[in-house]
């Protein structure tokens, strides 16, 4: 077993909508399961560092009693990629981008919806849309995290 906590990194474009919501959802699910051996983070492929999540992301998550308001955006870096044990992207384009820049990390990079025999589809970006689009995105992310949580926990124990 590797030293330290198992690290999951969610990646989207701006790290203000999808990946912060995914981070919050996985953290909450792990908390519910009282599982503390997994560290969860998020980053963007093209973001301004230090920006809070989109207001509609915050509201959509508050509706399910998860507070992501303290998160701030970060960009993917070589150290984040290297330290992550599992990288789950929102789009195939994000996976391709990471694999192109860090080919040695290709085996740990997966499109979230395709991971663990899921449907090979992207999670649509709600940026600039109304609250309902953020709710839809949140619900898709929740469904996917519920689907893969046991696989992540199992992988973290190896």
Residue pairs with C-beta under 8 A, 6 or more apart in sequence:
1 157
1 158
2 85
5 37
5 38
5 39
6 37
6 38
6 39
6 85
6 86
6 155
6 156
7 38
7 39
7 40
7 41
7 83
7 84
7 85
7 86
8 26
8 38
8 39
8 40
8 41
8 84
8 85
8 86
8 87
8 88
8 152
9 40
9 41
9 42
9 43
9 76
9 80
9 81
9 84
9 86
9 87
9 88
10 18
10 19
10 22
10 23
10 26
10 40
10 41
10 42
10 43
10 88
10 89
10 90
10 112
11 19
11 42
11 43
11 44
11 45
11 76
11 87
11 88
11 89
11 90
11 94
11 98
12 18
12 19
12 42
12 44
12 45
12 89
12 90
12 91
12 94
12 123
12 125
13 44
13 45
13 46
13 47
13 90
13 91
13 94
13 125
13 127
14 44
14 46
14 47
14 51
14 73
14 127
15 42
15 43
15 44
15 47
15 51
15 73
15 74
15 75
16 44
16 47
16 51
16 52
16 53
16 54
16 57
16 73
16 127
17 53
17 54
17 56
17 57
17 125
17 126
17 127
17 134
17 137
18 90
18 123
18 125
18 126
18 137
18 141
19 42
19 43
19 44
19 90
20 42
20 53
20 57
20 68
20 71
20 73
21 53
21 57
21 60
21 61
21 68
21 134
21 137
21 138
21 141
22 42
22 88
22 90
22 112
22 141
22 145
23 40
23 41
23 42
23 68
23 71
24 61
24 66
24 67
24 68
24 71
25 61
25 66
25 138
25 141
25 142
25 145
26 38
26 40
26 145
26 149
26 152
27 40
27 66
28 66
29 145
29 146
29 149
30 36
30 38
30 40
30 149
33 149
33 153
35 153
37 156
37 157
38 152
38 153
38 156
41 74
41 80
41 84
42 71
42 74
43 73
43 74
43 75
43 76
43 77
43 80
44 73
44 74
44 75
44 76
45 75
45 76
45 94
45 97
45 98
46 75
47 73
47 74
47 75
48 73
49 72
49 73
49 74
49 75
50 72
50 73
50 74
51 72
51 73
52 58
52 69
52 71
52 72
52 73
53 68
53 69
53 71
53 73
54 126
54 127
54 134
56 126
56 129
56 130
56 131
56 133
56 134
57 68
57 126
57 134
57 138
58 67
58 68
58 69
59 131
59 134
60 131
60 134
60 135
60 137
60 138
61 67
61 68
61 138
63 135
63 138
64 138
64 142
74 80
76 98
78 102
81 87
81 98
81 101
81 102
81 105
82 102
82 105
84 105
84 108
85 108
85 155
85 156
86 108
86 110
86 152
86 155
87 98
87 105
87 108
87 109
87 110
88 110
88 111
88 112
88 115
89 95
89 98
89 109
89 110
89 111
89 112
90 111
90 112
90 122
90 123
90 125
91 111
91 122
91 123
91 125
92 111
92 120
92 122
93 122
94 111
95 109
95 110
95 111
98 105
98 109
99 105
99 106
99 109
111 120
111 122
112 118
112 123
112 141
112 144
112 148
113 119
113 120
113 121
113 122
113 123
113 140
113 144
114 120
114 121
115 144
115 148
115 151
116 147
116 148
116 151
118 144
118 147
118 148
123 137
123 140
123 141
123 144
124 133
124 136
124 137
124 140
125 137
126 133
126 134
126 136
126 137
